Structure formats: C-alpha cells, structure tokens
Amino acid sequence: MIQEISEQAVFDNSASGLPGRLNSFVPRRGLSNGHLQTIVGNFLPRPAFYLAGIADMVEVDAADGSRVLCHCHWQPEALRAGRLTLVLVHGLEGSSDSQYIQGIAMRAWAAGCNVIRMNMRNCGGSDALTPTLYHSGLSGDLGAVVSCYAERFSLERVALVGYSMGGNMVLKLAGEWGSRPLLSAVAAVCPAIDLASGSDALHEPLNRAYEWHFLRGLLARYTRKARLFPGIYEPRKGIGPVRSIREFDDKIVARYWDFRNADDYYYRAASARVVHRIEVPTLILCAQDDPFIRLLPETRGRLLANQHITFVETRHGGHCAYLSRDPGNEIHWAEAAVTRYLLAVTGQSNGS
C-alpha cells in the first residue's frame, strides 16, 4: 500500500513493512527553518569515522576506460554473500567521505551489512581516472558497480542509497532496471528528481549562496580536467562567464556530453521519467522546507501511484539534514530511518 506520510505520522507495518514503529521526524529545537537545518547539518561534527575499508577502482565504461573510486567495507568472507550490500551515492560535489555517507555507512555496517561507498566520476580526488566530466544521469556507472561486486562476491541482495543528486541516480537506475533479482530495495534522501526545477530553484535569491558554493567546486573541477586532458577541454577562459548552475550545465555539461542544451540534459538525466517503472521497495524522503529541491505535480503523482514506493514528505528537514530532537548520534534521523527501512524490507535484521 502506498502512503504519503506527514511529519506527524509514523511508519507502521501496513505502510512500509517496518517492524514496530519508527518515530516521525521532529526537528531539533531552534532548527525548524530549512536553511538552518541545511547549514547546521553540513557543519555539525559527527563521531569519527572508524571503518577500515578497501579502496577499489571499478571500470564503468570500457570505451574510454573510465573508472570510479569505491571504498568497500565487507563483512567476514563466510557471511559476505548472504548479507545485504548497501551501495551509497553522494550528492553534487560530494564524495564517499561526505559526512552523511560516512554516517549511514557506520550504521549499516553495525547492522551487519556490506557497504560500498561509491564516488561518482571525478569525485573523491579521482579526476585522473576518467577523461569525462560527471553528471546526474550516469546511472549506468552505478549499475556497473553493482554488477561488478555482485559477480565478484556472488552477492545475493543489494540496496541502493542516494542523497540529492545521488538520489536521482539511484532512482533512475531502479526505474531502468525495474525488477531484477539482485536489486532488493532503494532509498533516496532529498533526491533531485526534477533536475530543471531544482536547478532553477538554486538561482532564486535566497539560494544564491548554495549555488555559488556548488559553482565554485564545479568550475575548479573543470579547470583541473582541462589541465589533465587539454586535448578534450577548452581552457576555462574560453568558456566565458558561468553565473549559474543552469549556465554551467548549458555551456559545459551539455557541450561535453552531447546534449543539445541544459534542458535536454535535465530531461534525459532526470529520474522523474522512469520512477513509475520502479518495482522494488523504495523509500523516498523529502522535506517541504528543502531550500532547492522541487517536485513537479506530475512527478508527485507518479510517486504516489507506484505501489512499490513509500513517499515520506516531512514539513521540516532542510536539504539532506533532518536534524531531530533525538539524543546523541540519533539526531541524524534520515540515516536511522533509511537503515531501518532497508533492513526491514530486505529481511535482514541485526546481522541476520
């Protein structure tokens, strides 16, 4: 049964298959503003990341040798294949070391899961591993990572987790794959499902600080790529002024990925086109006060019409923050909600 869940509601067995009840999201006192949630969530210190892992490079495109960097955390070999494997995907200009990725990685590991922290192309200091840039529609890269490790370790169950831009990517792959025995579940936190509306929202006056933050990183990355691959990329000065994410996507992403323009990229890369084809249990968390994620009415309709999707929309939460009133590390509500959901719908509980 599909159910849209408000801030005052709770998860229950009929709506999401979760055992017992999981408290609804109530923001930390003083953090009921979406901008405050977003900013504090980005800078709030977390427990030190303690998981030992293996850095691995996975080829995602044999045509040009593109590889992505993954950090893998495996349960003991005798248990590995049968345990749920989470593949985690970060957001725009993030990496496998983003705090939210590390936070959910430790929760999933403690629950007995294998964990793969995937970097999108170029991210996590991996610019030299591919001659290409990266963009939100490269769901094939994620599919290549899943297939690589599934074959290598005979994995039985894989779940995908994505944040923001990574949320769009995991939902896009889930829609493209439909029902495959290996893919057991999906979760997306504040996913950029409608790319065009989100890009335009970033250019609104109240969001310009976020846009400039992203632009600085993207333009610095482009400069590095032009130095690494001068035969492919025009020097930065030849691109001209880039004053918005839409201009970056129009002048750079579209040009080097053979899209007609930014709108063509947004349309073809958006998971909004395929979410109706998702056929595995899927949790989508969105906040009404997210500063720059926007859902179009038709996309919302597709989400609510899909019986495999549990769509949870809270009044507060900001962008990928969800700082709750719960004590200690439980302040990170979305990470706890996603972990519990995935364990429940895949039948894994506390390492069993």
N, C-alpha and C positions, 0 to 999 in steps of 0.2 A: 504494500500500500504506500503510495507516495503521499508525503505530508510536508507542507510548508510550516516551519516551526518558528514561532516568535521568541523574543527574548524571555518572556515569562513562562514559556513552555518547557517541558523536559523531554528527554529521549525516553521512549518506552519500547517494550518488546514489539508491539504492533506496528510502530512506525519505522523502526530501524533495526530490529533484531538484536539490540543490545541487552545484555543480562542486567536485570535490575534497573536502576535509574542513574542517570548522569545529570548533575545539576545544570540548570540553564546558566547562560552567561550573565553575570552581574559585574559591571566594571569596578575596578579599584576606586575607592573614594577619591574624588578630585580628578578622575580620568574619564569622565563621561563625554568629553569632547573628542571627536575623531582625530583632529590634528594632534592633540596632546597624546592620545593613545599611540598614534603612529610615531611621533618623535621620541617619546619616552621608551616605547617598545624597541626602538632601534638602538638606543644607548644604554638601556638598563643592564647592569652587569649580571652575568649568569655564572653558575658553577663552572669551574674549569672543565674543559673537555678532556676526558681521560681515556677514551677508547683507543687501543692500539689497532692500527689498520695497515692495509697493503695498498700502496699506490699502483695503479694499473692503467695502461693506455689501451683503449679499445678502438679498433678501426671502424668507422661508421660510413665511409664512402671509399670504396676501392678505386673509383675512377680518378680521384685526385689524392688518395692516401690520407684523407682527413681522419684524425683521431681525436678522441675526447679523453680527458683525465678523470678517472674514477678512484675513489677511496673506499675500499671494501673492508667490512668487518664481518667475519664469518664465525658462526658457531662451530663447536668441535666437529671434525670431519665425519664422525659416525652419525651425527644428528643433522648435518647441514642440509642434505637434500630434502628431508621431510619438513623442515622448518619454513615458516613464511619468510619470504625475502622482500624487504621494502627497498624500492628504488626511489631516492629522494632527489627532487629537481628544484633548484633555487630560482629566484626571480631576476629581473633585469639588473645587470651589472652586479649581481651577487656571485656566490661561488659555493663550493662544497664546505667552505669554512664560515659561511654566514651563520649567525647565532641561532636562528630558527632551525636551520638544517642540523647543526650540531645538537641542539636541544632535543629534537624529536628522534635523532639517531640514538642518543643515550637511552631514551625511554623505550624505544623499540628493542634495542639490544638487551636491556634489562628484562624485557618480557620474553626473551628467548628467540628473537628474530635475527636473521641475517640482515645486514644493512649495506646498501651501496649508495654512497654519496656521489652523485654524478655531476660533473661540470659540463655546462653547455660548451660548445666550441669556443676556444679562446679564453674561457674564464678560468679562474684559479691559477693564473700565470702560465697558461698553455697556448699562448698566441702562436708559437712556432710549430704547433702540432697540426695546423691546417692552413692552407692558403686562402681559405674563405673567411668571411665575417660570420656572425651568427644572427639568427632571428627567431621569432616566436613560433614559426611554423615547422621547425625541423623535428617533427615527431618521429621521422624515420631514424634519427640518431638515437632517440630513446628506445625505439624498437630494436635497433641493432645491439644496444647494450643489454637489453633483456634477453634477447636471443643468444648472445654470446655467453653470458653466465649460465643461462638455463642449460645450454648444451654442455658447457664445461663441467658443471657440477650436478647435472641431472636434477635440477630444481623442480619441485612439484607445484609450488604455489608462489606467485609473485603479485605484490600490490604496488601501485604507483602512488606517490605523494608529490604534489607540486604546489608551489607558492607563487601567486601573482602570474608573471609571465610563464613560469614553470607549471602553474596550474592550467593555463591554456594548453600547454604542450601535452600534459598527461591526459586531459580530457579529449584532445584531438586524436591522440593515439588510440584511446579507448573507443572513440567513435569509429575510427578507421578499422580497428580490429573486430569490433562487435563482440562476438563470443568466441574466445579461444580457451582451451582447457587450462593453459598455463596462467592466464591472467585471471586473478581471483577477485580483486577489488581495486578501487581507486578512491583517492581523497584529494580535494583541491581546496586551498585556503585563499580566499580573495582572488579567484582566478580572473585574468584579463580575457574574458570570453569574447567580448565585443571589442576588438582592438581599436577600431576607428573612434568609437565614442570615448574610450579610455584615453587615447592619445589627445583628443580634443579637450578632455577634462583637465589634463595636465597643463594645458595652456591657459586655463582660467586664472584670473589674477591671484586668487588665494592659494593656488597650487604652483605658482611660478618657481618657488624655492625648490620644490621637488623636481620640477622639470629641469632646472639648471643643474641640480645635483646629478641627475641622470645624464644630461648632455655633456657635462664635463668628463665624465667617465667614458662615454661613448666616443667622444672626439679624441680623447687621449688614446683610446684603443685603436681608433682609425689611424692615428699618427704612427703608432707602433707597427701596425700592419703594413703601412706604406713603406716603412723603413725595412721591414723584414722581406717584403715582396714588392720591390719597386717596379718590377715588370708588370704587375697587375693593377696596382693602385696609384692613382694620381696623387701628387703631393697635396697636403692639406690646404695649402693656399690656393690651389687650383679649383677646389670645390666651391669656394665662395662662402658667404655668410650662412651660418646654420643657427637659427634662433629658436627653434622649437623641435620637439621630438618628431612632429609631422614632417618638418623640413629635412631632418636627418634621414627619416625613412624614405622620403621622396628623392633626395639628392644622392644618398649613399646606398641604403639597403636595396631600393628598387633598381638602381643602376647596376650594382654588382651581383644581384640575384635574378636579373632578367624579369622583374615585374614591370608592368607598364608605368606605374606610379605608386605612390603611397596607398591610395585607395585600393588598387589591385592587390597589393601586398596584404593589406588589412583584411580584405575579403577572403583571399585564398589561405591565409595563415590562421584565421580565427576558428576556434573550436565550435563557435556558435552554429556553423554549418552542419556539424556532424553529431552534436550531443544527443539528438533524437535516436541515434543508432547505437548508443551505449547499451550493452547487455550484461554488465556485471554490476554487483552492488557498488554504488558510488555515493560518496558524501561530498557535498559542496557547502562550504561555509562562506557566507558573505555578510558584511556589515553595512547597514543603511548609511552610516556616517563615514564610510570609507571615502577619503578625500577625492580619489580619482578613478575608482573602478565604477563603471556604469553598465547596467544591464538593460538592453532594449526590451520593450514589451514582448516582441515576438520570441526573443531568446528565453525570457522568463517562462513564456507559455510552453516552449519545448521542454524546459527542465521539469516543469510541473506535470507535463503529460507523460513523462517517461517513468514507468513503474519501477525501474531499477535505481532511480536517483532519489536520494534523501536530500532535499534542499533546505538548508538551515539559514535563515536570514535574521540576524540579531539587530536590535536598534543601535547598539554601540559596538565598538571593537576596533575602529580605525582600519588602517591597512596592514594586514598580517601581524597585528599586535595582540589583541584580545588579552589585555592585562586584567585579571579578575581580582576579586576580593579574597580569593583563597590564599592560605598562608604559604610561605616558603616558595619552593620552585613550582608549586601548583598554581602560582599566579599566571602561568602560561597555559591558559585554558584551551586554546585551539590544539596545542600539541597533545594534551591529555585526551581531548575529545576524539581526535583523529586516531590516536593509538588504540583507544578502547573500541572504537567503531571497527577498525580493521581486524583486531583480534577476534571480535565477536562474529563478524560476517564470514570470516575465513575458517572459523572453528579452532583457532589457536588461542590458548589461554595460559598465561604464565609459563611459557616454555613447553607446553604440551603439544 
